[in-house]
């Protein structure tokens, strides 16, 4: 039977600057800075271990169009490891590392084929005689809004056909509409596998033939949660077997603790410690965004959580841990002792308070006294909309708690 095996990965974003994370302890921030490289090395390890025929990299190999010497050197080193094992590489550049950028070009070893800015087809022949046509293109510029899928056309003369496309489906409002396509467009090409990139969330859009987003190989912020890695694919004329393989060295997660039965600060603290030890068993670094739901303890107990003392205590011992569990933030959702809607109707003060909290996410940092200070503002990072909203929620809860404390 005609058969090949390969690794499908995408969105490496090598040398990502990890924007907005410089406030983290030095050792943790350094691990995050290295995490994209570590994850990519793990993927190459997996390709060699499974003795695949080739590796597909479906776009955004580098985080920026200027692709640093460091990133290119590390990438080339991994390509050379594959070359030594006789493993070919087929890669496209995406919107982040498009071909129109300016950078110092480092040559790649001969086992690496980078697709040009026009859709092209290249042929691979495995040692067992199986022939594969691979189709793809690299972004000639950052914004490719054309329906490049219309330029893909199956070429006879191969046992298997694989399409590589860095883009998003039409109607997906969560992402920029780069190289847009419809699912039926892909299926209509009669390819045996579609290796997609651009969307950082892992998703199998279609099973047979497989149409797959592997997601990015390493989470870089609180929105990119869960295991990250690549797909190991075994493809033949009868279909495909796919297996997701983890590669990320740092995992981002959201976690929620039911605080309804926790009567005091100590109970919450011990519950958090137990959760952290549970997460530590993955033997990787973990960045955890924590929510305490339905908290109903007396306000004098809750105050030490809301004002950040609990967070500071939990973070204290983690900076030097190899398998760290870093709590990035704690959101408290209280079991409400008040009705906001009723309070707003009864009092202009509360109405104005709630309105200000709701609008805070749209405000400029200049409205905060610390950011308007001529010296302090030089050392402060710009707040995201989510961070502003979290500040507003904490402030609102603090004020209401003080007004309605037991």
SVG drawing of the C-alpha trace seen along z (x, -y; Angstrom):
<svg xmlns="http://www.w3.org/2000/svg" viewBox="-35 -64 59 66">
<polyline fill="none" stroke="black" stroke-width="0.4" points="0.0,0.0 1.2,-3.5 1.9,-5.2 3.8,-8.2 4.2,-9.5 4.8,-13.2 4.6,-15.8 2.3,-18.8 3.0,-21.9 2.3,-25.6 2.6,-29.0 6.0,-28.5 6.5,-32.2 10.1,-31.6 11.7,-34.3 8.3,-35.8 9.1,-38.7 6.4,-37.7 5.0,-41.2 3.6,-42.4 5.3,-39.7 8.4,-41.5 6.9,-42.0 7.4,-38.2 10.4,-37.0 13.6,-36.8 13.9,-33.1 10.2,-32.6 10.4,-35.3 13.6,-33.8 11.9,-30.4 8.9,-32.0 11.3,-33.7 13.0,-30.4 9.7,-28.4 9.1,-28.7 12.5,-27.4 12.2,-24.6 8.8,-23.6 10.3,-23.5 13.2,-21.4 10.7,-19.0 8.8,-18.8 12.1,-17.9 12.8,-15.3 9.4,-13.8 9.9,-13.8 13.3,-11.9 11.9,-9.5 9.0,-8.6 11.2,-8.4 8.8,-10.4 9.2,-10.9 8.9,-14.7 7.8,-17.7 5.2,-20.3 5.4,-23.8 2.3,-25.7 3.4,-29.3 4.5,-32.0 7.8,-30.2 9.1,-33.4 7.3,-36.0 8.3,-39.0 9.1,-40.0 12.6,-41.0 13.3,-37.4 16.3,-37.8 19.7,-36.1 19.1,-34.2 15.8,-32.8 17.1,-31.9 20.2,-30.2 18.2,-28.1 15.7,-27.2 18.6,-26.2 20.2,-24.1 17.0,-22.0 16.7,-21.7 20.3,-20.3 19.3,-17.7 16.5,-16.6 18.8,-16.5 21.2,-14.2 18.2,-11.8 17.1,-12.1 13.9,-13.9 12.6,-16.5 10.9,-19.8 8.1,-21.6 7.4,-25.1 5.5,-28.3 5.8,-31.7 2.7,-33.4 1.5,-36.9 4.0,-37.4 7.1,-36.3 6.0,-37.3 8.5,-37.6 8.4,-41.4 10.2,-42.0 13.9,-43.0 16.2,-40.6 19.7,-39.1 19.1,-35.9 20.7,-32.7 20.8,-29.7 18.9,-26.6 20.1,-23.0 19.0,-21.2 16.3,-19.1 14.3,-22.3 11.8,-23.5 10.3,-27.0 7.3,-27.6 7.4,-30.7 4.9,-33.6 2.8,-31.8 1.0,-28.6 3.3,-25.8 3.5,-22.0 6.5,-20.0 7.0,-16.2 8.3,-14.0 9.1,-10.3 9.5,-8.1 11.9,-5.2 9.0,-2.8 8.2,-4.4 5.1,-6.4 5.0,-9.7 3.4,-12.8 2.5,-16.2 2.6,-19.0 0.9,-22.3 1.4,-25.7 2.6,-29.3 4.3,-31.8 2.9,-35.3 4.5,-37.9 3.3,-40.6 1.7,-40.9 -1.9,-41.3 -3.0,-38.6 -6.8,-39.1 -7.1,-37.3 -8.8,-33.8 -5.6,-32.0 -7.5,-28.7 -8.7,-29.3 -5.1,-28.9 -4.7,-25.4 -5.3,-22.7 -4.6,-19.0 -1.8,-17.8 -1.9,-14.1 1.2,-12.0 1.4,-11.3 -0.1,-8.7 -1.1,-11.3 -1.9,-15.0 -1.4,-17.4 -2.4,-21.1 -0.6,-23.5 -2.5,-26.8 -1.9,-29.5 -5.3,-31.3 -8.8,-31.4 -12.2,-30.3 -14.7,-32.9 -17.0,-34.2 -14.5,-33.6 -14.7,-37.0 -12.2,-36.2 -9.3,-36.4 -8.1,-38.6 -9.5,-37.2 -6.1,-36.2 -6.2,-33.9 -9.9,-33.2 -11.5,-29.9 -14.7,-27.9 -14.5,-24.3 -16.2,-23.1 -13.4,-24.8 -10.8,-22.6 -12.9,-19.4 -13.5,-20.2 -9.8,-20.0 -9.8,-16.2 -6.6,-16.3 -5.8,-13.6 -4.9,-16.1 -5.0,-19.8 -2.3,-21.2 -3.6,-24.5 -2.0,-27.3 -2.8,-30.8 -5.4,-29.9 -3.7,-29.3 -6.5,-27.0 -6.2,-23.4 -9.1,-22.1 -10.0,-19.2 -12.4,-20.9 -12.9,-17.7 -12.0,-14.1 -11.7,-12.4 -10.0,-13.8 -8.4,-15.5 -8.5,-19.3 -6.5,-20.3 -5.3,-23.4 -2.6,-22.1 -2.7,-25.4 0.5,-27.2 3.3,-25.1 3.6,-27.3 1.1,-29.4 2.2,-33.0 -0.6,-34.6 -3.7,-33.9 -5.8,-33.5 -3.6,-30.6 -4.4,-28.0 -4.0,-24.3 -1.6,-21.7 0.2,-22.9 2.1,-20.9 1.8,-19.2 0.1,-16.3 1.7,-13.0 0.0,-11.8 0.0,-8.4 -1.5,-8.9 -2.3,-6.3 -4.9,-5.8 -7.5,-4.6 -7.3,-7.7 -5.3,-9.1 -4.5,-8.3 -3.7,-11.4 -2.3,-11.8 -1.8,-15.1 1.7,-15.3 2.4,-17.8 5.5,-20.0 5.0,-23.2 7.4,-23.7 5.1,-26.2 1.3,-25.7 -1.2,-28.5 -4.3,-27.5 -7.5,-29.0 -8.7,-27.4 -11.7,-27.9 -12.1,-27.1 -15.6,-26.8 -15.1,-29.0 -18.7,-28.7 -17.6,-26.2 -14.4,-28.0 -15.0,-30.0 -11.8,-31.9 -8.5,-33.0 -6.5,-29.9 -9.0,-27.5 -8.6,-29.4 -4.8,-29.4 -4.6,-25.7 -7.0,-24.9 -4.9,-27.0 -1.7,-25.2 -3.3,-21.8 -4.3,-23.0 -0.8,-24.2 0.7,-20.9 -1.8,-19.1 -0.7,-21.3 2.9,-20.8 2.7,-17.1 2.9,-17.9 6.7,-18.6 6.4,-21.7 6.0,-25.4 2.4,-26.5 1.0,-30.0 -2.4,-29.9 -5.2,-32.5 -7.3,-31.7 -10.9,-32.4 -12.5,-32.1 -16.2,-31.6 -19.1,-32.1 -17.0,-33.4 -19.2,-34.1 -16.7,-34.5 -16.8,-37.6 -15.3,-40.6 -12.5,-41.0 -11.3,-37.5 -11.9,-38.3 -10.0,-41.6 -6.6,-39.8 -7.5,-38.1 -8.8,-41.1 -6.0,-43.3 -3.4,-41.0 -1.8,-39.4 -2.9,-35.9 -1.5,-36.3 1.8,-37.6 2.1,-34.7 1.4,-32.1 3.9,-33.6 6.6,-33.9 8.2,-30.4 7.6,-29.8 10.2,-32.0 13.0,-29.5 11.0,-26.3 11.9,-24.5 8.3,-23.1 6.8,-26.4 3.1,-27.1 2.8,-30.8 -0.6,-32.3 -0.8,-35.3 -4.0,-36.7 -6.8,-35.9 -10.4,-37.0 -12.9,-36.9 -16.6,-36.4 -18.5,-37.0 -21.8,-35.4 -23.6,-38.7 -25.1,-40.1 -26.5,-43.0 -28.4,-43.6 -26.5,-45.9 -29.6,-46.7 -31.6,-47.6 -28.8,-49.7 -28.4,-51.6 -32.1,-52.5 -32.1,-53.6 -29.0,-55.7 -27.3,-58.0 -24.0,-57.3 -24.2,-53.5 -25.5,-54.2 -22.5,-56.4 -20.1,-53.8 -21.3,-50.9 -21.3,-53.0 -17.7,-54.1 -16.6,-50.5 -18.2,-49.4 -16.5,-52.1 -13.1,-51.8 -11.9,-49.4 -12.1,-52.1 -10.2,-54.7 -6.7,-55.9 -4.0,-55.0 -3.5,-58.8 -6.7,-58.8 -4.8,-56.8 -2.7,-58.9 0.3,-56.5 0.4,-56.7 0.3,-60.5 3.3,-60.7 6.3,-61.9 8.8,-59.3 6.6,-56.3 5.0,-56.2 8.4,-55.5 8.6,-52.1 4.9,-51.0 3.6,-48.9 0.5,-49.8 -2.6,-48.0 -4.7,-45.8 -8.4,-46.2 -8.8,-43.0 -6.4,-44.2 -8.3,-47.5 -11.5,-45.6 -10.1,-43.4 -8.9,-46.5 -12.4,-48.0 -14.0,-44.8 -11.6,-44.6 -12.2,-48.2 -16.0,-47.8 -16.0,-44.7 -13.7,-46.5 -16.0,-49.5 -19.2,-47.4 -17.5,-45.2 -16.5,-48.2 -20.0,-49.6 -21.7,-46.3 -19.1,-44.6 -20.5,-42.4"/>
</svg>
